[in-house]
Structures are given as C-alpha cells and as structure tokens.
Amino acid sequence: MGTIRLVGWGARRCASWRAALHSRLDAGMATAEYAVGTIAACAFAAVLYKVVTSGPVTGALQSVIQKALDAQF
C-alpha cells in the first residue's frame, strides 16, 4: 500500500483539527502555570509579612519614620 496524501480541502481540514487540538492541550497548561504562580506569590507574601512584622525591622521602620517626621526644613 502507498502513503495517503492530503491535498486541498482535506489537508486544510486536518491542519485546523491539529491546531484546535494543540490549543486545547495548551489551555490546561496555562491554568496549571497560573496556579503555581499564584501559590508562589502567596508564599512570597507570607515570608515578606513575617520579615516586615519582626521586631528589628519594625523598630527600624519606626525609627526611619520618626526621623522623617522630626526633620527640620
């Protein structure tokens, strides 16, 4: 048996079917990537919150704000 060649309308139909299949498969990957990105952003926010609310950082921030408010112009 020989090979089957898609010519004309059949080739365009097959190409559009493959493109539709790939776009559906990629849609799931985008959703998974958004989920991982969201989890990473939440973890980073939690770590940043812990650092900013720690004693030494809070004292340093209060000192900087106090100096800025007491500045003479």
C-alpha positions in Angstrom: 0.0 0.0 0.0 1.1 3.5 -0.7 1.0 6.5 1.6 -2.1 8.7 1.7 -1.5 12.4 0.9 -3.9 15.0 2.0 -4.4 17.6 -0.8 -6.6 20.7 -0.9 -9.6 20.8 1.4 -8.6 17.6 3.3 -5.2 19.0 4.2 -6.6 22.3 5.4 -9.2 20.4 7.5 -6.5 18.2 9.1 -4.3 21.2 9.9 -7.1 23.1 11.5 -8.1 20.0 13.6 -4.4 19.7 14.8 -4.3 23.4 15.6 -7.6 23.0 17.6 -6.2 20.0 19.5 -3.0 21.8 20.4 -4.8 24.9 21.6 -7.0 22.7 23.9 -3.9 21.0 25.3 -2.1 24.3 25.9 -5.1 25.8 27.7 -4.7 23.3 30.5 -1.1 24.1 30.9 -1.8 27.8 31.2 -4.2 27.1 34.0 -1.6 25.0 35.8 1.0 27.7 35.4 -1.3 30.3 36.8 -2.0 28.1 39.8 1.7 27.6 40.5 2.4 31.3 40.1 -0.4 32.2 42.5 0.9 29.8 45.1 4.4 31.1 44.7 3.2 34.7 45.1 1.2 33.9 48.2 4.3 32.1 49.7 6.5 35.2 49.0 3.9 37.5 50.5 3.8 35.4 53.7 7.5 35.4 54.0 7.7 39.2 53.4 4.9 39.8 56.0 6.9 37.8 58.6 10.0 39.7 57.9 8.4 43.2 58.0 6.5 42.4 61.2 9.6 41.1 63.0 10.9 43.1 65.9 14.1 44.5 64.5 12.5 45.5 61.2 9.5 47.1 62.9 11.9 49.1 65.1 14.0 50.2 62.2 10.9 51.3 60.2 9.6 53.3 63.2 13.0 55.0 63.6 13.1 56.0 59.9 9.5 57.3 60.1 10.2 59.2 63.3 13.3 60.8 61.8 11.4 61.8 58.7 8.6 63.4 60.8 11.0 65.3 63.0 13.1 66.7 60.1 13.7 70.4 60.0 13.1 72.2 56.7 
